[in-house]
Amino acid sequence: MPVTSLVLLAVWGALLAASGTFDQLTNMAVMSYALFWIPVALSVIVLRRKLPLAARPYRVPLYPLVPLLFALVMVWIVVSALRAAPKSRSPRWC
C-alpha cells in the first residue's frame, strides 16, 4: 500500500536526518546516484552491441565517447567522495 511505504520512507528519512550532518547526507546521496548511473551509461554501449538492429528513436551524439566519458566522470565522483570522506564517526544519537 502507498500509505505504508510513505510512512516507512518518512521514518527512514527522519533516522537519516538525526544520524548525520547535512554534508554527510548529501555526500551519501550523490555517491549513491553516481553508483547507479555508471551501469546505466555503460548499458547503452552493451545494448547497442547486443541489439544492433533495434530501433533507435534517439541517437547518442559522439557515441561511444559520451557514455564512456559520463561513466568515467561518475567513477571519479565516487572515488573523490570516498577519498574526501572523513573517518566515520558515530551518529549523534548513539
Contacts in CASP RR format, 6 or more apart in sequence:
PFRMAT RR
TARGET T0000
AUTHOR 0000-0000-0000
METHOD contacts of the structure
MODEL  1
MPVTSLVLLAVWGALLAASGTFDQLTNMAVMSYALFWIPVALSVIVLRRK
LPLAARPYRVPLYPLVPLLFALVMVWIVVSALRAAPKSRSPRWC
16 25 0 8 1.000
17 25 0 8 1.000
18 91 0 8 1.000
18 92 0 8 1.000
18 93 0 8 1.000
19 91 0 8 1.000
19 92 0 8 1.000
19 93 0 8 1.000
20 91 0 8 1.000
20 92 0 8 1.000
27 81 0 8 1.000
27 84 0 8 1.000
27 85 0 8 1.000
30 77 0 8 1.000
30 81 0 8 1.000
31 77 0 8 1.000
31 78 0 8 1.000
31 81 0 8 1.000
31 82 0 8 1.000
34 74 0 8 1.000
34 75 0 8 1.000
34 77 0 8 1.000
34 78 0 8 1.000
34 81 0 8 1.000
35 74 0 8 1.000
35 78 0 8 1.000
37 70 0 8 1.000
37 71 0 8 1.000
37 74 0 8 1.000
38 71 0 8 1.000
38 74 0 8 1.000
38 75 0 8 1.000
38 78 0 8 1.000
41 67 0 8 1.000
41 68 0 8 1.000
41 70 0 8 1.000
41 71 0 8 1.000
41 74 0 8 1.000
42 67 0 8 1.000
42 71 0 8 1.000
44 60 0 8 1.000
44 63 0 8 1.000
44 64 0 8 1.000
44 67 0 8 1.000
45 64 0 8 1.000
45 67 0 8 1.000
45 68 0 8 1.000
47 54 0 8 1.000
48 63 0 8 1.000
48 64 0 8 1.000
60 66 0 8 1.000
60 67 0 8 1.000
END
